[in-house]
Amino acid sequence: MKQSSQAFAPRINTILRALFFLLASSIAITKIASADPPCADALAQHAVCAAANDEAARLIAARHLAGAIVVQDVRTGALVAFASVSAPPDSTTKNLDIDVTSPLLPLSLTKVLLAASWWDHERQIASAHRAAPIDVHEMLVTGSDSAGRLLANALRAAVGSQVALDDLNRFGFPPCPTDDAQKIDTSFWQTLTPQWQARLIPAAPCTNLSPDTGTSEWASALSIGESSFSVTLLHLSRFMQAIGNRGILLQPAARDTASAAPSANQSSSAKKIMEASTASKLESAMIDNVERGTAKGVRGRLGPKWMMGGKTGTGPADANPFDGCFAGLLFDDRRQARYTVVAYIKRGGLGGGAAAEISADLFKSILGLQRGP
């Protein structure tokens, strides 16, 4: 019996060591799984997440492309992340560099402005016994340029040029100045940390559309977005923030984590720019765009608890390959909009490709999900 016990002792020790290893591994895995996302502290302070900035730059650079991206908190207006990456040194194409403050063409994102204006006046239009010539929801989902042109001219006929232009102004895209007016938007930020004073003042957005604009140009500008507009990623993000906030725009704020977290109450800067029903319809169309439309390539990329919705843009027509842009919202499991994202990738191909994919993968980092490639 004594010899048997001695022979069995090494086996017990081996089993105990194995159990200890499994227990230690289980604890380590639990700690990793329960670790806070890299941006948890920054988000709690309504501050820019430096880790997200680095990851955004990495995601763009990994594709050897030039581009820029912005993420904003829908509920507070706080800037969450921003990054821009210059063209690779070996690039043969000139003028590829872009920043979040750079003036650029909105491409097909003007369809979102067009749909917002139509839906804001839908009751008035219906009372005049008029109707949309196309399905506005499906125009946003499929990205049809011909449908956009039809709707643009129908809107003008139904409400008049000036009403539509007033809507664009309210959405944040006023008439372009005719003189040497200031070309930067110094009133964009409610709060801007001093370290970014020279980095984050955007170019002033505007539109050259007017009551005298010809029918063809009017339709093209509001459907294709390759003319008559100058925007920045920051202004597009601000517009997306209002959509996600039931039509209420909050003046953005950019703070670092060294600054004290301010009150989330920004009622003094809140401004209604569209009807809540319009914002809801835009959200629904953008979700469908990812589910079955031009951005369906990123459907399900964030797992079961988070969902993206957005609108893609591709162009301009003379670019080879095209620029791609994606502007949208991140929704939680209650289908509540939480964050905006606007990405513009130079010569990166379709907006539903690199721009949308980088947007989704950046959210993986911000939320602490599996990292992108």
C-alpha positions as CSV (number, residue, x, y, z in Angstrom):
1,M,0.0,0.0,0.0
2,K,2.8,2.4,0.8
3,Q,4.5,1.7,-2.5
4,S,1.2,2.3,-4.3
5,S,0.7,5.7,-2.6
6,Q,4.2,6.8,-3.5
7,A,3.7,5.8,-7.1
8,F,0.5,7.7,-7.3
9,A,1.9,10.9,-5.8
10,P,3.6,12.2,-9.0
11,R,0.3,11.8,-10.8
12,I,-1.5,13.9,-8.2
13,N,1.1,16.6,-8.5
14,T,0.7,16.6,-12.3
15,I,-3.0,16.9,-12.0
16,L,-2.8,19.7,-9.5
17,R,-0.3,21.6,-11.6
18,A,-2.6,21.2,-14.6
19,L,-5.6,22.4,-12.6
20,F,-3.6,25.4,-11.3
21,F,-2.6,26.2,-14.9
22,L,-6.1,26.1,-16.1
23,L,-7.3,28.2,-13.2
24,A,-4.6,30.8,-13.8
25,S,-5.4,30.9,-17.6
26,S,-9.1,31.3,-16.8
27,I,-8.4,34.2,-14.5
28,A,-6.2,35.8,-17.2
29,I,-8.8,35.4,-19.9
30,T,-11.5,36.8,-17.6
31,K,-9.3,39.9,-17.0
32,I,-8.7,40.4,-20.7
33,A,-12.4,40.0,-21.5
34,S,-13.5,42.4,-18.8
35,A,-10.8,45.0,-19.4
36,D,-12.1,48.4,-20.2
37,P,-12.1,49.5,-23.8
38,P,-9.1,51.7,-24.6
39,C,-11.3,54.8,-24.9
40,A,-13.4,54.2,-21.8
41,D,-11.8,57.0,-19.8
42,A,-11.9,59.5,-22.6
43,L,-15.5,58.8,-23.4
44,A,-16.5,59.2,-19.8
45,Q,-14.8,62.6,-19.8
46,H,-16.3,63.7,-23.1
47,A,-12.7,63.9,-24.4
48,V,-10.8,62.9,-27.5
49,C,-9.4,59.4,-27.3
50,A,-5.7,59.4,-28.2
51,A,-5.7,55.6,-28.7
52,A,-8.6,56.0,-31.3
53,N,-6.6,58.7,-33.1
54,D,-3.6,56.4,-33.4
55,E,-5.8,53.4,-34.5
56,A,-7.6,55.5,-37.1
57,A,-4.2,56.6,-38.6
58,R,-3.0,53.0,-38.5
59,L,-6.1,51.7,-40.3
60,I,-5.7,54.2,-43.1
61,A,-1.9,53.8,-43.4
62,A,-2.2,50.0,-43.5
63,R,-4.0,50.4,-46.8
64,H,-1.3,52.7,-48.2
65,L,-3.8,55.4,-48.9
66,A,-4.4,59.0,-48.0
67,G,-7.5,59.9,-46.0
68,A,-9.1,61.4,-42.9
69,I,-11.8,60.4,-40.4
70,V,-13.9,62.0,-37.7
71,V,-15.9,60.4,-34.8
72,Q,-18.2,62.5,-32.6
73,D,-20.5,61.7,-29.6
74,V,-24.1,62.2,-30.7
75,R,-25.5,63.0,-27.2
76,T,-22.9,65.6,-26.2
77,G,-21.4,66.9,-29.4
78,A,-17.9,65.9,-28.1
79,L,-15.2,65.0,-30.6
80,V,-14.2,61.4,-29.9
81,A,-11.5,60.8,-32.6
82,F,-9.9,62.5,-35.6
83,A,-7.0,61.5,-37.8
84,S,-5.5,62.2,-41.3
85,V,-2.9,60.3,-43.2
86,S,-0.9,61.8,-46.1
87,A,-0.3,60.1,-49.4
88,P,2.5,57.4,-49.4
89,P,5.9,58.7,-50.5
90,D,5.8,56.5,-53.6
91,S,2.4,57.7,-54.7
92,T,2.3,58.8,-58.4
93,T,-0.9,60.8,-58.0
94,K,-0.6,64.4,-56.8
95,N,-2.9,66.4,-54.4
96,L,-4.0,63.5,-52.4
97,D,-3.5,64.9,-48.9
98,I,-6.7,65.6,-46.9
99,D,-7.5,66.6,-43.4
100,V,-10.6,66.8,-41.3
101,T,-10.6,70.5,-41.8
102,S,-10.0,70.5,-45.6
103,P,-12.6,71.8,-48.1
104,L,-13.8,68.9,-50.2
105,L,-16.7,67.8,-52.4
106,P,-19.5,65.9,-50.5
107,L,-20.1,63.5,-53.4
108,S,-23.4,61.6,-53.0
109,L,-23.7,62.7,-49.4
110,T,-25.7,65.6,-50.7
111,K,-28.6,63.1,-51.2
112,V,-28.9,63.0,-47.4
113,L,-29.4,66.8,-47.4
114,L,-31.9,66.5,-50.3
115,A,-33.9,63.8,-48.5
116,A,-33.9,65.8,-45.2
117,S,-35.3,68.9,-47.0
118,W,-38.0,66.8,-48.8
119,W,-39.1,65.0,-45.6
120,D,-39.1,68.3,-43.6
121,H,-41.7,69.7,-46.1
122,E,-43.5,66.4,-46.9
123,R,-46.8,67.5,-45.3
124,Q,-46.8,70.8,-47.0
125,I,-46.0,69.1,-50.3
126,A,-48.7,66.5,-49.8
127,S,-51.3,69.2,-49.0
128,A,-50.5,70.8,-52.4
129,H,-51.4,67.4,-53.9
130,R,-47.8,66.7,-54.9
131,A,-45.8,63.6,-54.3
132,A,-42.2,62.4,-54.6
133,P,-41.4,61.2,-58.1
134,I,-39.4,58.4,-56.6
135,D,-39.1,56.5,-53.3
136,V,-36.9,58.8,-51.2
137,H,-35.9,56.0,-48.8
138,E,-34.8,53.8,-51.7
139,M,-32.9,56.6,-53.3
140,L,-30.7,56.8,-50.2
141,V,-30.4,53.0,-49.9
142,T,-29.5,52.4,-53.6
143,G,-27.6,55.6,-54.2
144,S,-29.4,56.2,-57.5
145,D,-28.2,59.4,-59.2
146,S,-31.0,59.5,-61.6
147,A,-33.5,59.2,-58.7
148,G,-31.7,62.0,-56.9
149,R,-31.9,64.3,-59.8
150,L,-35.7,63.7,-60.1
151,L,-36.2,64.5,-56.4
152,A,-34.0,67.6,-56.5
153,N,-36.0,69.2,-59.3
154,A,-39.3,68.0,-57.7
155,L,-38.3,69.7,-54.4
156,R,-37.5,72.9,-56.2
157,A,-40.9,72.9,-58.0
158,A,-42.8,72.0,-54.8
159,V,-41.3,74.4,-52.3
160,G,-39.3,76.9,-54.4
161,S,-35.5,77.5,-54.7
162,Q,-35.2,79.8,-51.7
163,V,-36.9,77.4,-49.2
164,A,-34.6,74.6,-50.3
165,L,-31.6,77.0,-49.9
166,D,-32.8,78.0,-46.5
167,D,-32.8,74.4,-45.5
168,L,-29.2,73.9,-46.6
169,N,-28.3,77.0,-44.6
170,R,-30.0,75.6,-41.6
171,F,-28.3,72.2,-42.1
172,G,-24.9,74.1,-41.9
173,F,-24.2,74.8,-45.5
174,P,-24.9,78.5,-46.2
175,P,-24.4,80.4,-49.5
176,C,-20.8,80.9,-50.5
177,P,-19.6,84.5,-50.0
178,T,-19.3,86.7,-53.0
179,D,-16.4,88.8,-51.6
180,D,-13.2,88.1,-49.6
181,A,-15.1,87.0,-46.6
182,Q,-13.4,84.8,-44.0
183,K,-12.6,81.4,-45.4
184,I,-12.4,79.6,-42.1
185,D,-15.2,78.7,-39.6
186,T,-14.0,80.3,-36.4
187,S,-17.4,79.8,-34.7
188,F,-17.5,76.0,-35.3
189,W,-16.4,74.9,-31.8
190,Q,-18.1,75.5,-28.5
191,T,-14.9,74.5,-26.8
192,L,-11.5,73.8,-28.3
193,T,-8.5,72.7,-26.3
194,P,-5.6,75.2,-26.9
195,Q,-3.3,72.5,-28.3
196,W,-5.6,72.1,-31.3
197,Q,-6.3,75.7,-32.0
198,A,-4.1,75.6,-35.1
199,R,-5.2,72.0,-36.0
200,L,-8.9,71.9,-35.9
201,I,-10.3,75.1,-37.2
202,P,-12.2,74.0,-40.3
203,A,-12.6,75.7,-43.7
204,A,-16.0,77.4,-44.0
205,P,-18.6,75.3,-45.8
206,C,-20.9,76.7,-48.4
207,T,-22.9,76.1,-51.5
208,N,-22.9,78.1,-54.8
209,L,-26.5,77.0,-55.5
210,S,-28.9,80.0,-55.9
211,P,-32.4,80.7,-57.3
212,D,-30.7,81.4,-60.6
213,T,-28.9,78.0,-60.8
214,G,-29.9,76.1,-63.9
215,T,-32.1,73.0,-63.7
216,S,-29.4,70.6,-64.7
217,E,-26.8,72.0,-62.3
218,W,-29.3,72.1,-59.4
219,A,-30.2,68.5,-59.9
220,S,-26.6,67.3,-60.3
221,A,-25.3,69.2,-57.3
222,L,-28.0,67.8,-54.9
223,S,-27.7,64.3,-56.3
224,I,-24.1,63.7,-57.2
225,G,-22.4,66.4,-55.1
226,E,-19.5,67.0,-57.4
227,S,-20.2,70.7,-57.9
228,S,-21.6,73.7,-56.2
229,F,-20.6,72.5,-52.7
230,S,-17.6,72.8,-50.4
231,V,-17.7,71.0,-47.1
232,T,-15.4,69.5,-44.5
233,L,-15.6,66.2,-42.6
234,L,-16.2,68.1,-39.4
235,H,-19.3,69.8,-40.8
236,L,-20.6,66.6,-42.2
237,S,-20.1,64.9,-38.8
238,R,-22.0,67.8,-37.1
239,F,-24.9,67.2,-39.5
240,M,-24.9,63.5,-38.7
241,Q,-24.8,64.3,-35.0
242,A,-28.1,66.3,-35.4
243,I,-29.7,63.3,-37.3
244,G,-28.8,61.0,-34.4
245,N,-30.0,63.5,-31.9
246,R,-33.6,63.7,-33.2
247,G,-32.8,66.8,-35.3
248,I,-31.1,68.8,-32.6
249,L,-27.6,70.0,-33.5
250,L,-25.1,70.6,-30.6
251,Q,-22.2,72.8,-31.1
252,P,-19.1,70.5,-31.1
253,A,-16.4,70.5,-28.4
254,A,-12.9,69.1,-28.6
255,R,-11.2,68.5,-25.3
256,D,-8.2,66.4,-24.2
257,T,-8.2,64.1,-21.2
258,A,-6.2,66.6,-19.1
259,S,-9.2,68.9,-19.2
260,A,-12.0,68.6,-16.6
261,A,-15.0,66.8,-17.9
262,P,-17.7,69.4,-18.5
263,S,-21.4,69.1,-17.9
264,A,-23.1,67.1,-20.7
265,N,-25.9,69.8,-20.7
266,Q,-25.4,71.9,-23.9
267,S,-28.8,73.4,-24.1
268,S,-27.4,76.8,-24.7
269,S,-25.9,75.6,-28.0
270,A,-28.7,73.3,-29.0
271,K,-30.4,74.2,-32.3
272,K,-33.2,72.3,-34.0
273,I,-32.3,71.9,-37.7
274,M,-34.8,69.3,-38.8
275,E,-38.0,67.6,-37.6
276,A,-37.6,64.6,-35.4
277,S,-39.6,62.5,-37.8
278,T,-37.2,63.5,-40.6
279,A,-34.2,62.5,-38.5
280,S,-35.9,59.1,-37.8
281,K,-36.5,58.5,-41.5
282,L,-32.9,59.3,-42.3
283,E,-31.7,56.9,-39.7
284,S,-33.9,54.2,-41.1
285,A,-32.6,54.7,-44.6
286,M,-29.0,54.8,-43.5
287,I,-29.4,51.5,-41.6
288,D,-31.0,49.9,-44.7
289,N,-28.0,51.2,-46.7
290,V,-25.7,49.1,-44.6
291,E,-28.1,46.1,-44.5
292,R,-28.8,45.9,-48.2
293,G,-27.5,49.0,-50.0
294,T,-24.3,50.5,-51.2
295,A,-22.6,49.9,-47.8
296,K,-23.7,46.3,-47.3
297,G,-20.1,45.1,-47.3
298,V,-19.8,46.2,-43.6
299,R,-23.1,44.6,-42.5
300,G,-22.5,42.6,-39.3
301,R,-18.9,43.7,-39.0
302,L,-19.4,44.9,-35.4
303,G,-21.2,41.8,-34.1
304,P,-24.7,41.5,-32.6
305,K,-24.7,44.4,-30.2
306,W,-23.8,47.3,-32.4
307,M,-25.0,48.4,-35.9
308,M,-23.8,51.0,-38.3
309,G,-26.0,53.0,-40.7
310,G,-24.7,55.4,-43.3
311,K,-24.5,56.9,-46.7
312,T,-21.7,56.3,-49.2
313,G,-20.2,58.6,-51.8
314,T,-18.0,57.7,-54.7
315,G,-16.2,60.0,-57.2
316,P,-15.4,62.5,-58.6
317,A,-16.1,61.3,-62.2
318,D,-12.6,62.1,-63.4
319,A,-10.7,60.3,-60.6
320,N,-9.1,57.0,-61.3
321,P,-9.5,55.2,-59.0
322,F,-12.4,57.0,-57.3
323,D,-12.3,58.7,-53.9
324,G,-14.7,57.0,-51.4
325,C,-16.5,58.5,-48.5
326,F,-18.8,57.2,-45.8
327,A,-20.9,59.2,-43.4
328,G,-23.1,57.6,-40.8
329,L,-24.0,56.7,-37.3
330,L,-23.3,53.9,-34.8
331,F,-26.3,52.4,-33.1
332,D,-26.5,50.4,-29.9
333,D,-28.6,47.3,-29.3
334,R,-31.6,49.5,-28.6
335,R,-31.2,51.2,-32.0
336,Q,-30.2,54.4,-30.3
337,A,-27.6,56.5,-32.2
338,R,-24.4,56.9,-30.1
339,Y,-21.6,58.1,-32.4
340,T,-21.1,59.7,-35.8
341,V,-18.4,58.7,-38.2
342,V,-17.3,60.4,-41.4
343,A,-14.4,59.0,-43.5
344,Y,-13.0,60.2,-46.8
345,I,-10.4,58.0,-48.5
346,K,-8.5,59.4,-51.5
347,R,-8.3,57.0,-54.4
348,G,-9.6,54.3,-52.2
349,G,-12.4,53.1,-54.4
350,L,-16.1,52.9,-53.7
351,G,-17.4,54.6,-50.5
352,G,-18.8,51.2,-49.4
353,G,-15.3,49.8,-49.5
354,A,-12.3,51.2,-47.7
355,A,-14.1,54.2,-46.2
356,A,-16.9,52.2,-44.7
357,E,-14.6,49.3,-43.6
358,I,-12.1,51.7,-41.9
359,S,-15.1,53.3,-40.1
360,A,-16.3,50.0,-38.8
361,D,-12.9,48.8,-37.8
362,L,-12.2,52.1,-35.9
363,F,-15.4,51.5,-33.9
364,K,-14.0,48.0,-33.0
365,S,-11.1,49.7,-31.3
366,I,-13.1,52.5,-29.6
367,L,-15.6,49.9,-28.2
368,G,-12.9,47.4,-27.2
369,L,-14.1,44.8,-29.8
370,Q,-11.8,42.7,-31.9
371,R,-9.4,45.0,-33.7
372,G,-9.4,45.6,-37.4
373,P,-6.8,44.2,-39.8
